[in-house]
Amino acid sequence: MLRLITGAVDDRSARGIAAAVSRLVTAGDLPSGARLPTVRDVAAALGVSPTTVSEAWRSLARAGAIQTRGRSGSFVTSPGQPRQRLRYAQLGGTFPGVTQDFSTGVPDYDLLPSITESLKRVGDARLTTSYLEAAVLPPLETVLRARWAYPVDRLTVVDGALDALDRITSAIVRYGDHVLVENPAFPPVLDLLEAVGATVVGVALDEHGMRPDALASALRAYDPVAVYLQPRAHNPTGVSLSARRVEELADALAAYPQVTIVEDDHAGDIATAPPVSLGTRLPHRTVHVAGFSKSHGPDLRLAALGGPAPLVTAIADRRLLGPGWSSRLLQAVLLDLLTSVDAIVQVAEARQVYADRRAALLTALAERGVSATSDDGINLWMRVEDQQMAMLSLAGHGIAVAPGAPFEVSTLGADHVRITVGLIRDGVPALADIFASAAGADARGSGSRSQPHPRGWR
């Protein structure tokens, strides 16, 4: 088996070794249940360091191709063998007796614009006459292009921001590729990347978004194929890219033309920060996702995806073999919501309410000495002394929040929880007392750990 593996390797990097083993597994040359040679044996046979082979094995394990069993060794995964639980699945904090669930990351449904009048105006719309019609209603495309942060080659509409990210990932990321993401990052994005066998590298943030120096360092070290960003209302920290930071990140990326920039503008119209995009500098390498779930309704299941024509065309063509298109009836409703004066006013009011709710809880936590950040959007990132103890403490009060660990690409050096502050309508002083008690001493800047960053997420 050692000779089989080494003979299949034509690229002795960790990515190349992982890809070679993956091909052998897929072809059946490495059968289910087969025990792999030891890391040291493979390293010696290939003339590489054991660290390189270990990284390859980790990539294979994350993708579910192999399973490591400690001292017993590593084995090819058997069909039906359970994979590692999704990070996304770990966010739900519901339990018997919960009365206030702030773990969800969903908008306040009472702040969404009403679609009743939109449905009346759309009426008995017969919008589909052929399975090969354009994926986007022409009037909606006109409105979307007018709202876009930069002139874009091609637009299409898909079934929500995660659907967009899934399709983009499938189109641009291959097994073993390195991909840069923010640290912390949105857990479903990490799940998507790990599902395709990518090696995910976290890049540090500050109060203006991804740090240019950290990005430059990661670009030099890992030769990535893509970088994933949230330009506004970053989930979980709430930070947004400033115009200057966009320029700095674009400068760092300019010398790496192979890197595709993927932007997830999930907060959309409820974000208080202005729309920004690296597409203003690097349009032929940027694919931008505009979400409408937080602002106009999760059940619309719609997001716009825009970027270089070859990439967007490939995604649209692939959809023809699956769902074909996103409901044109729902597209007509979205078009009405984006152009109706009443709906525009409702979304603006929601944006202000969310800002007020963030400010109220942040102020109350600061008064109690708790480190947290929530500059934009509907989430708040709170530092705690111990994640599990904090969640248990909150559970005792009937409160659910999301654990911070699933958001971490690599350790942040402190524990956190994510609170969906957009759902906190009242009772802020009492809730702040409970949150502060759950946060513990370290979250107030004392204790044995390092002092917290002023913005609270590092």
N, C-alpha and C positions, 0 to 999 in steps of 0.2 A: 504493500500500500504506500509505503514511503516513496518508492520509485515511481509509482503512478502519480502521486501528487507533485513530486519535484519535476517529473517529466512534462506536466501540464502547465508549469509556471514559466511564462515568458517575460514577466515583469516582476522583479524581486522586491518591489515595494509592498507595504502591508495591503494596500488596495489591490495590487496585482495578484498577490497570493490568495486573498479572500475571493477575488473574482474567479481564479482558476479552480479553487475548491468548490465554489458555487456551481460552476459549469459541470464539474464531475458529479456533484449531487443531483443536479437537474437531469443529466444524461443517464443516471442510474449506475454509473461506474463506481460511485461510493454508495452502497446500499443503506437503507434505513437501519439504524442500530449499529452500524460499523463503528469500531473504535478507531479514532484518528491517532497517528503517531504523536509522540510527545513534542511539545514546543521545542525542546532542545535538539531532538533528533532532526526535526524539519529545518531548524535554523542551521545546524551543522551541515546538513546535506545541501542547502542552498547557499551557504556561505554568507548568511546574514545574521543579525543579532537576534537573540530570543525575544527582545522587546518588539521587534518588527513582526514576528510570527504571532506574538501575544495579541498585538493590535488587530491582526487579521482574524484571529480566533474570536476576539470580542465583537468585531463587526459581524461575523457569521452568526454568533450567538444572538446579537440584537435582532438580526433579521429572521431568526428562528430556524436557520439552516442546520445548526449544531446545538448541542446542549453540553455544558460543562458540569461535571459531577465531582469537583474537588480532586482529591487524590486518586479517584477512580479513573480520571481522564476525561477526554472529550469525545462525544459520540454524534453521529449523524442523526438528526431528529427523525423520529418515526412519524408516519402519517397519523394525524389526529392528536398528536402530543400537544398539550396546552402551551401556548406561547406566553411570554411575559405579559402581565396585565397592563393594559393601556394606561398611560399617564392620565388621559382624559377621564377614564372611568374612576380615577381616584379623587376627582374634584368634588363629587357629590357628598355633602356632609349631612344628609338627612338621616334621621334616626327616630325611633318612637318617642313621642313627646315633644318634638321640635315645634315651636310656636313662631319662631322668626328665622326664616331660612335666607341667609345672606351669602350662601355658597354658590349660587347659580350662575352669576354673570349675565343674567338676562335683564332687559329693560323693564321699567315699570309699565305694565300694560295700560294703565290709566293715562299715561303720557303719550301714547302712540296716537297718531292722527286717525280719526274715524274713517273707515273705508265705506261706510253706508252710502254716502252721497256719491262716492266714486263709482261704486257698483251700479247705482242708478244711472249715472251718466254713461258708463260703459254699455249697460243694457245687454241686449241679446247680440253681442258682438260676434260676428262670424269671421274670425281673423285668420283662419287656416284653410287654405284651398289646395295646398300641395305639401307633401312631406319634404320637399326640397326647397321650400321658400327660405328667405333670409332668416337667420336665427334671431335677429333683433328687429322689432317693429321700427320701420324707418323714422316715424316721428320721435320715438324714444331714443333712437341713436342720435338724432339731431340734438335733443336735450342733453344727453350724456356727454356728447362732444363739447357742448358749450360749457359744461360744468368741469370738464377734465382739467387737471393742473398743467397740462402741456399738450401740444398738438400730437396726436397719437396716430400711428399707421392704421390700425384696425381695432375694432371693438366687437365683442360678443357678450351675450348674457348667459349666465349659468345659474345653477340652483343654490345660490348662497356662496359666501366667501370661502367656506371650507371646501366646497365642491371646486371652486376656482383653484385653490391652493393644491388640492389633490391632483387636478388635471395638469396644472403647471409642473408640479413635481414629477409626475409620470412622464412628462415630455422632456424634461431637461436633466434629471438626476438619474444616474445609473449606479449599479451596485459598486460600493467601495468609494464613490466620489466623496470628497470633502465639501461640506456645506457650512457656511458661517451663519450664525443666528445670534440674536440678542440674548444676553444672560442677565436676568431671567427671560424666558420666552413663553409663548402660548403653548400649553402642553399638546394640543392636537397637532400642531405643526411638527413638534418633536416626534410624535407618534408616526406621522406621515413619512418623515425622513427616515426614521429607523425602520419602518416597514419596507422601504425599498432598498435597505442595506447601506444607506449613506453613513458616513462618519461625520457626526455633528460636532461642530466646534463653537463654543460660546464666546461671545465678544462682550466686554464689559460696557456698561451704560453709565452715564451721569445725568444731570438734570436736563440736558439738551438732547438726549438720545444716545445712540451708539457712539463710543469714543473713537475719534479718528486715529489716534495713536495705536489703540488696541486693534482697530481694523487693519491698519497698515502692517502691524506685526503679524497678524493672522494670515494676511494675504501672502506675505513673504514665506511664512513657515509651512503653509498647507496647500498651496496651489489649488484653491477651491474652484468649483464650477458655478457656484451661486452664493449670493448673500440674501438672507430674508430679513426684511425690516417692517416695523409698524410705524409709519410716518407720524401718526397722531394718536393720542389717547392710548398709549402703549398698555397692553394687558400683560402683566398686572400693575405696573407702577404708575400709569397715567401720564408719563412724560411724552412730549411731542418734539419733533425735530424743528429747530429754528432754521430760518433761511440761511444763516451763516453755517450751521452744521451741515446742511444739505451740500453747500459748496465744499466744505472740508472733506466730507465723505466722498463726493464726486472726484475731488483731487486725488484722494488715496486710491480710488478705483480706476482712474484714467489709464494707468499703466498696465492694467490687467484686462485686456479686451475679451478674454475667454469667460469672464465672470458675468453671469446674468443676475440682474438686480430684481428681486421680487418684493413688491410693496403691498402690504395688507392694510388698507385704510378701512378697517372694519367699523369704526365708530361713525364715520360719515357725518351727517348733518347735525348730530348732537354734540360733536366736538366743538369746543370753543376756539381752539387753535385754527389758524387758516390752513387751507389745503396746501401741501407741499409735496414735491416729488423730485427724486434724482433724475427723472425723465426730462426735466428742464435742461439738464446738462448732458445726459447720456440716454437720449430717447431710443436709440436702436438696440439698447441692451436692457432696458427697463420694462418690466411687465407689472402693471399697476392694477390692483383689485379694489373696486369701490363697493363697499357693502351697504345694504339698506335694512338689515335686520334690526339693528339697535335703534334706528331713527324712524323707520316706517312700518316695521312689523316682521318678527321672525317667520311667521307663517306665509309671508309673501315668497319666501325661499328664493330670493333673487339677489344677484350681485353682478356688476359689470366687470369685465376683464378686458384690458386694453394693453397693447404693446406692439412689438415688431410684427409685421404682417406674416412672415413665415411661421412664427411660433403660434400666433393666434389662429391662423388658418389651419395649422396642424391639429390644434385642440378642437376647433369647430368641426373639422372633417371627422375626427375620431368620435365625436358625439353623435354623428349621423348613424353610427353603428350601435348606439345605445339609446339614450332618451331622445336623440334627434334635436330637440330644442326645448327651451324653458317655456312654460305655458304662456301663450300670447295673450290669453285673458288676464293673467296676473301682470304681464308686462303692461297691458292697457291700464290696469288699476294703478300700477306704479307711475306710469306717465301722468295720469290724472293727479296723483298725490304730489308729484314734483312740480306741477304747474298750477294747481288749485291754490288760490289765495288763502282760503281757510286752512288747508293742510299746511301750507308754508308757515302760517302764523302759529299753528299748533306745534309744529316741530321747533320753531324758535322759542316758544314758551317752555317746551320740554328741556331744551338746551339750557335755559336760564335756571330752571328748577334743579336740574342735575348739578349745575355749578353751585347753587346755593346749598344743596345737600352736602356736596364735597367740602365746601368751605366750613360749614357748621361742624361737621365731625372732625375735620383736621384741626380746627381751632380748639375744640374741646379736648382732643387728645394732646395737643401741644401744651395746653394748660395743665395737664396731668403728667407732663414729662415723657410722653410716649412718642417714639420716632415712627413717622408714617409719611407716605407720599400719595397724592391723588390730584395731580395737576389738571387732569382732563378725563372725560369719559364717565364711566359708571362704577369703576373699581377703586379700591384703596388697598395699598400694600403696607402692612403693619409689621414692624419688627417685634418679635416675642423672644422671651428667654428660652422657651422650649416649645416646639410646635405641638407635640402631642399633649403636653400638659395644658397648653393654652386651649386647645380644642376640647379637651375634657372639661376644663373649667367653664368654657362657654356652653357646653352641652348641659351642664348642671343648671344653667339658666334658660334652657330651651332654645339656645341660639346655635345655628350652624354656620360655619364659614369654610372656605376652601383651604386645604393645607398648602403651604408654600413649596414643599419639596418637589412636586411634579413640575413646577415651573423652572426648576434649576437645571441648567445644562451641566454645570460643574458647581462645586460648592461656593456659596456666597460668603461663607464665614460667619453667618448668623441665620437664625430661624425666622421665618415669616409666616403670616397667613394673609389670604386675600379676602377682603370684605366687599360685597357688592353694595357700595354705599348709595348707589342710585335707588335702592329699594327702601332706604331709611327715611321715612316720611316725617316722623316726629319722635319725641322721647330721647333726643340726642344726649342731654346731660346724664340721664340714667344709663344709657347704653355706653357712653364714654367711660363711666365709672367701671362698668363690667369689663369693657375691653381693656382698660388700663390695668385692672386687677389680673386679668388673664395674661397680659403681656409680660408681667414679671419685672424683676429688678433690672436685668440686663437691657431690656428694651428702653429703660429710662436712663441708660448711660452709665450704669454702675455694675459691679459684679466682676467675674473673673475673665470674661471675654474682652475682645478688643472693643474700643469705643465705636458707636455707630456712626456711619456717614450722616451728615446733616440731612440728606434727602431720604435716608432710611432704607435703601434696598441693597446696599453693598456689604 
